[in-house]
Amino acid sequence: MTAGASRATAPEGSEPDADVILRSLEEPALFGEIFRRHAPALHRYVARRLGSRDADDVVAETFHTAFRKRHRYDPDRPDARPWLWRIAANLVRRHHRSETRQYRALARTGVDPVMEGFADRAAERVDATSLSTSLAAALARLSKGDRDVLLLVAWGELTYEETALVLGIPLGTVRSRLHRARARVRASLAATATSAKEETR
């Protein structure tokens, strides 16, 4: 799938998010379907940025806010993800310092709060840890704006257009920030790899 491709997130054969939200104005319980569709992916994204404890709070507040403001939802947008991720992004901004602290801690310890439980074999865990520590250090050095764009695309799995909607910035700004962030992360990872090779000589 290309970065600019459009995705339908509603299960095949089910009604679009916009229709569910519209109907929930009369039947509030229907909004639970929006939560079921999007909460797991949103939680994974926020947990990577802030850790599981803060992610629980951010996701809960995101859907609480979305429910209260559902009457403002644009029915011409069938996919609710950009709307939900925008609410979450505003909440994540409040945690900017804790996010940076988390990346620095991960760079020191190698413990990724999201991926920790998924490495089954010891060798995989070692490889994943070395990559995570390097990546965490690189992410901690990015500016907030560059980090937001990079992680919405990489971890949030949003398109460039959706990322622009979430952050309220032009598409060209998304492209330039993403290009800069990727370049800086690549350079940081390359420098770390070079340093590691020199230490083993």
N, C-alpha and C positions, 0 to 999 in steps of 0.2 A: 504494500500500500504506500502510495506517495504521500509526502508531507501535506500536500494540499487537498488530498482526497476527502470526500465527505463520507461520514459513517452514520448508519442508522443504529442506534443503541437499543431500541425497543426490540423485545424478542420477536422472531419472525411470526408474522400472522397476527400480532397484537397491535393495538392502536398506538399512534405516536404519543410521545410524552406530552406534547401540547394539548392533545385531546383529553388525556387523563387529567391534566392540571385544570383545564376548563371545566370538566365535569365535577372536579373536586370542589368547585365553588358552591355547588348545590349539595354534594355528598362529600363532606370533608374526609371521611375515612378512605376514600379512593386515593388520596395523596400518599398513602402508605405504599402504593405501587411504585411511585417515583423513588421513594427511599429504597425499596427492595432492588430496583434496577441499578441504582447509582451509588448507594452508600458503600458497598465493599470496595469498589475501585477508588472512590474518593478517600476512604480511610487508608488504603495502601499508599496513595500519593502523599497524604498529609503525614502519615507515620514516617515515611522516608525523610520528610523534611523536619519534623519536630519530635518524633518519638511517639510511641503508642499512647502514653497517658494524655499528652496534649492533643493527639489526633482524636481521641474519643470525644474530648470537649469541643474541638473545632467542628467535627462532623455533626455532633448533636446540635450545636448552635447554628450551623449552616442550614440544616433542614428545618429547624425551628423558625429561622428567619425566612426561609423560602416559603414555608407554609403560611406565615403571616402576610407575606407580600405576593402570594400567588395570583391575586387579582390584577397585579401589574404585569404578569407574564405576557410576552409578545406571542400571540398564537400563530404568527407566521413562521416561528422557529420550532420545527417539530422535535428537535433534540434539545433536551434541557441541560445537557452537560455544561456548555459554556456559561449558562446562567448560574448553575450551582457552583462551578469552579470559581466563578468571579466572586461570589459571596465568600467562599472558602479562602480565596486569595487575600481578600480584605482582612479576614480574621488571622491568617498566617502572618500578615505584616506586623500584627501586634506582638508576634513571637519572634521577631527578627533576631534579637540578641540570643534567645535560647536556641534558635536554629543554628546560628554560627557556633555557639558553644558545643552543640551536639556534634557538628562536623569536626570540630577540633578534638573532642573526646574520642570520636571514632578514629581519627587519624592517629591518636596516641595508643588506643587500646585494641583497635581492630574489631570491635564488637558492633555489628550492625543490628539495631533493634528489630529490623524487619526481616533480614535474611538469616539471622542467627539460627532459626529453627529449620532451615531448609537444606543445609549441607549435610548429607548423609555419611559420606566417607571422609576420613581424616585428610586425605590428600586434597580433596575438593575444598575442604574447609580452609586449609593453608592457602591455596591459590585464591580463594574468594576473599580471605582476610587481607592478603597483600594488596589485592586490587582495591578493596574497600578503603583501606587506610590511605592509599595514594589518591583515590578519587575524592575522599572526604576532605583531605588537605587542599586539593585543588578547588573544590566547591567553596570551602571556607574563605578562599582568597578572592572569589568573584564579587563584583558589586551586586547589590540587591536586585537591581533591574535585570542584569545579565543572568543572574541565577534564576530568577522567576521565569524568564523566557525559556531557558535551557531545561528546567525541570518540568515545566508544564508540557513541553514537547516530548521530553525523554521519559519521564515517569508518569505524567498525567495523560500521556498518549493523545494529546490534542493536536489538531492541525494548526498550521500557521494562522489561518483565518480565525479559528476558535481561540487561539492564544491572544490574538489581537483584541477579540471581543472581551475576553476575561480581564485583560489588563487595561482595556480602554486606550490602546495606543494604535498608531497606524501600522498596517501590514509591513511597510518598509522598515519600520523601527524593529519589529519582531525579527525580520530577516537579518538586520545589521547586528542586533544584540546577540542573536543566536550564532551568527558567524564569529563574532568576537569571543563569545563564551566558549564555543567549541575550540577555537584556536588556543585560547589560554589554558583550557583543560588539557588539550593535547600536549602543549608545551610543558606544562607542569608534570604530566605523567611521563613524558619522555625524559625530563630532567631527573625524575625519581628513578627511572629504570637505569639511566646512565650511572647515577650515583651508586645504585645497588650493584651493578656490574663491577665498578671500580673497587668496591669494598670486598668483592669476592676474589680479586686478583691476588 
